Amino acid sequence: MRTIKDDNQRQSTGVTRMRCAECKKFARLLPGETKCAPCRGMLPLDLRMTRGGR
């Protein structure tokens, strides 16, 4: 029997690409989730660094 060793393949973390139940866009959802982050009301964080520490 032959096997193929693929070192580039990532380990499964339980996150799958599925369609959001509300907006129907593809998103990375955890098992049991049906809505994407924007539909659940989560906004992306603004992580820009300002110069001079201001």
Residue pairs with C-beta under 8 A, 6 or more apart in sequence:
14 30
14 31
15 28
15 29
15 30
16 28
16 29
16 31
17 26
17 27
17 28
17 29
18 26
18 27
18 29
19 25
19 26
19 27
20 26
20 27
20 29
20 34
20 35
20 36
20 39
21 34
21 35
22 35
22 36
22 39
23 36
23 38
23 39
25 36
27 36
27 37
29 35
29 36
